[in-house]
Amino acid sequence: MLGNFVFSNPTKLYFGEDSLKYLNEELPKYGKNVQLVYGRGSIRKNGIYHKVAAILKANGKNIVEDGGVMPNPTVEKLYQGCRIAKEGNVDLILAVGGGSCCDYAKAVSVSAHCKEDPWKKYYLDFEDVDPDTKIIPVGCVLTMAGTGSEMNGGAVITNHGSRLKIGHVFGDRVFPKFSILNPVFTYSLPRYQMAAGFYDILNHICEQYFSGEDDNTSDYLMEGLMRSLIHSSLIAIKNPEDYEARSNIMWTATWALNTLVAMGKSTDWMVHMLGQAVGAHTDATHGMTLSAVSLAYYRHIMPYGLEKFKRFAVNVWNVDPDGKTAREVAEEGLLAMEHWMEEIGVVMNIRELGVTEEMLAGLVESTLIMEGGYKVLTQEEILGIFKESM
């Protein structure tokens, strides 16, 4: 482990089939007005909304409705949520849904009482929350495994006007105060969204794994998480109601991005930057934008981090290294990853997401360049990766 770091995670998790009942333990800690954040109606159809609403009412809470959160929350929706929070004098924001709802709730929590334009302050200038800014506490009831947003400070917002999709990772004050994880709540998720979540989890781990060359405990943890995810995803894709598989996946998703495995790592995040550029232009499902660009990116940077890609092949994908060069082993690992991606049914190219040749220059302009991985990309390289991803 190289360098110095501080690890802190203030989120309290309740996990399992009976976890929703613990909402009764958390609600008394907050005031009367609860901003109930959810998506476009699926939680009403599957009954989760009514279960949560009943608990809120039993605890004497006033529900301030904030539905209609889209898969890629927009800056316009953020502004609307801020108005709802202020007009409702909200004491707690409760997100019931997947990562988009959790991200949106955290963005509203720091933006509602911000004296400046939150898009400019947090997403363009990447400023921290001012010490005197009131932050509305957030709780999450998770219905989709993938983003890890239930136990971190990340909040991604999309601005279609400027063709930008940007994430801000806030500090401990913005982490959800509590999150409720019931794997059964993920059963009704459509197969497409389920597969997108599976790939999002793997890519979160890869973004942290493919950095650094030291002997790092975090890498060993990540290899175990990836092996668990691969095993359980192949079971869940055939039987979405296999509780053991879905519970393992849900737990892996949380640990993939709750900051633990980033300790001692420089981290990469270029796949996310490439995928978020695609999402800003097409509004495509997040996990699928990542799957569509990943292989082209990893094959491009593999020579610069060859030993780690070889280790990835052997320790995660069980590639036999005997009699092979390091490059051959690494390439076989990426091929095994590609076969797994095809088996779970993720999107393998950006054309399928609506990208055309005419959009490529705009995608390059929308891609933020990160410096933590094995290669800092030039704009020409980014264009080449997008072309390879077509």
Solvent accessible surface area in square Angstrom, and as a share of the most:
residue,aa,sasa,rsa
1,M,93,0.42
2,L,118,0.59
3,G,68,0.66
4,N,155,0.80
5,F,98,0.41
6,V,137,0.79
7,F,86,0.36
8,S,52,0.33
9,N,34,0.17
10,P,65,0.41
11,T,9,0.05
12,K,106,0.45
13,L,36,0.18
14,Y,20,0.08
15,F,78,0.33
16,G,12,0.12
17,E,107,0.48
18,D,98,0.51
19,S,2,0.01
20,L,19,0.10
21,K,113,0.48
22,Y,74,0.28
23,L,0,0.00
24,N,66,0.34
25,E,97,0.44
26,E,4,0.02
27,L,0,0.00
28,P,90,0.57
29,K,128,0.54
30,Y,41,0.16
31,G,32,0.31
32,K,125,0.53
33,N,26,0.13
34,V,0,0.00
35,Q,0,0.00
36,L,1,0.00
37,V,0,0.00
38,Y,18,0.07
39,G,18,0.17
40,R,173,0.63
41,G,16,0.15
42,S,74,0.48
43,I,6,0.03
44,R,103,0.38
45,K,182,0.77
46,N,59,0.30
47,G,20,0.19
48,I,6,0.03
49,Y,18,0.07
50,H,105,0.47
51,K,108,0.46
52,V,1,0.00
53,A,7,0.06
54,A,58,0.45
55,I,27,0.13
56,L,0,0.00
57,K,136,0.58
58,A,86,0.67
59,N,43,0.22
60,G,45,0.43
61,K,23,0.10
62,N,70,0.36
63,I,35,0.18
64,V,23,0.13
65,E,77,0.34
66,D,3,0.01
67,G,26,0.25
68,G,34,0.32
69,V,5,0.03
70,M,36,0.16
71,P,80,0.50
72,N,4,0.02
73,P,7,0.05
74,T,16,0.09
75,V,7,0.04
76,E,106,0.48
77,K,17,0.07
78,L,0,0.00
79,Y,74,0.28
80,Q,75,0.33
81,G,0,0.00
82,C,11,0.06
83,R,128,0.47
84,I,38,0.19
85,A,1,0.01
86,K,108,0.46
87,E,146,0.65
88,G,19,0.18
89,N,102,0.52
90,V,2,0.01
91,D,47,0.24
92,L,0,0.00
93,I,0,0.00
94,L,0,0.00
95,A,0,0.00
96,V,0,0.00
97,G,5,0.05
98,G,15,0.15
99,G,5,0.05
100,S,30,0.19
101,C,7,0.04
102,C,0,0.00
103,D,17,0.09
104,Y,0,0.00
105,A,0,0.00
106,K,0,0.00
107,A,1,0.00
108,V,0,0.00
109,S,1,0.01
110,V,0,0.00
111,S,5,0.03
112,A,2,0.02
113,H,61,0.27
114,C,19,0.12
115,K,188,0.80
116,E,91,0.41
117,D,65,0.34
118,P,12,0.07
119,W,14,0.05
120,K,111,0.47
121,K,7,0.03
122,Y,0,0.00
123,Y,0,0.00
124,L,83,0.41
125,D,67,0.34
126,F,100,0.42
127,E,70,0.31
128,D,111,0.58
129,V,21,0.12
130,D,53,0.28
131,P,125,0.78
132,D,117,0.60
133,T,15,0.09
134,K,105,0.45
135,I,27,0.14
136,I,1,0.01
137,P,30,0.19
138,V,3,0.02
139,G,0,0.00
140,C,0,0.00
141,V,0,0.00
142,L,2,0.01
143,T,16,0.09
144,M,38,0.17
145,A,11,0.09
146,G,2,0.02
147,T,34,0.20
148,G,0,0.00
149,S,3,0.02
150,E,1,0.01
151,M,18,0.08
152,N,10,0.05
153,G,0,0.00
154,G,14,0.14
155,A,0,0.00
156,V,35,0.20
157,I,0,0.00
158,T,1,0.01
159,N,22,0.11
160,H,66,0.30
161,G,76,0.73
162,S,55,0.35
163,R,112,0.41
164,L,34,0.17
165,K,14,0.06
166,I,6,0.03
167,G,25,0.24
168,H,10,0.04
169,V,115,0.66
170,F,9,0.04
171,G,49,0.47
172,D,61,0.31
173,R,116,0.42
174,V,5,0.03
175,F,9,0.04
176,P,0,0.00
177,K,80,0.34
178,F,0,0.00
179,S,0,0.00
180,I,0,0.00
181,L,0,0.00
182,N,9,0.04
183,P,0,0.00
184,V,53,0.31
185,F,17,0.07
186,T,2,0.01
187,Y,44,0.17
188,S,74,0.47
189,L,39,0.20
190,P,84,0.53
191,R,133,0.49
192,Y,96,0.37
193,Q,54,0.24
194,M,3,0.01
195,A,1,0.01
196,A,1,0.01
197,G,1,0.01
198,F,4,0.02
199,Y,0,0.00
200,D,5,0.02
201,I,0,0.00
202,L,0,0.00
203,N,0,0.00
204,H,5,0.02
205,I,0,0.00
206,C,0,0.00
207,E,1,0.00
208,Q,2,0.01
209,Y,0,0.00
210,F,1,0.00
211,S,0,0.00
212,G,29,0.27
213,E,156,0.70
214,D,30,0.15
215,D,101,0.52
216,N,0,0.00
217,T,78,0.46
218,S,4,0.02
219,D,1,0.01
220,Y,119,0.45
221,L,79,0.39
222,M,0,0.00
223,E,12,0.05
224,G,39,0.38
225,L,33,0.17
226,M,0,0.00
227,R,106,0.39
228,S,41,0.26
229,L,0,0.00
230,I,20,0.10
231,H,119,0.53
232,S,2,0.01
233,S,0,0.00
234,L,52,0.26
235,I,62,0.31
236,A,0,0.00
237,I,7,0.04
238,K,160,0.68
239,N,75,0.38
240,P,51,0.32
241,E,113,0.51
242,D,39,0.20
243,Y,71,0.27
244,E,125,0.56
245,A,3,0.02
246,R,9,0.03
247,S,14,0.09
248,N,60,0.31
249,I,1,0.01
250,M,0,0.00
251,W,106,0.37
252,T,5,0.03
253,A,0,0.00
254,T,0,0.00
255,W,69,0.24
256,A,0,0.00
257,L,37,0.18
258,N,1,0.00
259,T,37,0.22
260,L,52,0.26
261,V,1,0.00
262,A,25,0.20
263,M,30,0.13
264,G,21,0.20
265,K,25,0.11
266,S,71,0.46
267,T,22,0.13
268,D,2,0.01
269,W,51,0.18
270,M,1,0.00
271,V,0,0.00
272,H,13,0.06
273,M,24,0.11
274,L,0,0.00
275,G,0,0.00
276,Q,9,0.04
277,A,1,0.01
278,V,0,0.00
279,G,0,0.00
280,A,0,0.00
281,H,31,0.14
282,T,35,0.20
283,D,71,0.37
284,A,15,0.11
285,T,27,0.15
286,H,38,0.17
287,G,3,0.03
288,M,0,0.00
289,T,0,0.00
290,L,0,0.00
291,S,2,0.01
292,A,4,0.03
293,V,0,0.00
294,S,0,0.00
295,L,18,0.09
296,A,20,0.16
297,Y,0,0.00
298,Y,1,0.00
299,R,99,0.36
300,H,62,0.28
301,I,0,0.00
302,M,3,0.01
303,P,62,0.39
304,Y,107,0.41
305,G,6,0.06
306,L,49,0.24
307,E,118,0.53
308,K,16,0.07
309,F,1,0.00
310,K,64,0.27
311,R,53,0.19
312,F,1,0.00
313,A,0,0.00
314,V,45,0.26
315,N,54,0.28
316,V,6,0.03
317,W,33,0.11
318,N,107,0.55
319,V,11,0.06
320,D,83,0.43
321,P,50,0.32
322,D,112,0.58
323,G,91,0.88
324,K,74,0.31
325,T,81,0.47
326,A,26,0.21
327,R,111,0.41
328,E,87,0.39
329,V,0,0.00
330,A,1,0.01
331,E,77,0.34
332,E,67,0.30
333,G,0,0.00
334,L,1,0.00
335,L,80,0.40
336,A,27,0.21
337,M,0,0.00
338,E,38,0.17
339,H,100,0.45
340,W,8,0.03
341,M,0,0.00
342,E,95,0.43
343,E,90,0.40
344,I,0,0.00
345,G,41,0.39
346,V,11,0.06
347,V,5,0.03
348,M,58,0.26
349,N,47,0.24
350,I,0,0.00
351,R,123,0.45
352,E,115,0.51
353,L,23,0.11
354,G,45,0.43
355,V,1,0.01
356,T,60,0.35
357,E,94,0.42
358,E,150,0.67
359,M,47,0.21
360,L,7,0.03
361,A,72,0.56
362,G,27,0.26
363,L,0,0.00
364,V,11,0.06
365,E,127,0.57
366,S,12,0.08
367,T,11,0.06
368,L,66,0.33
369,I,72,0.37
370,M,69,0.31
371,E,137,0.61
372,G,20,0.19
373,G,20,0.19
374,Y,34,0.13
375,K,47,0.20
376,V,73,0.42
377,L,4,0.02
378,T,64,0.37
379,Q,87,0.38
380,E,132,0.59
381,E,34,0.15
382,I,0,0.00
383,L,57,0.28
384,G,31,0.29
385,I,4,0.02
386,F,0,0.00
387,K,111,0.47
388,E,137,0.62
389,S,5,0.03
390,M,37,0.16
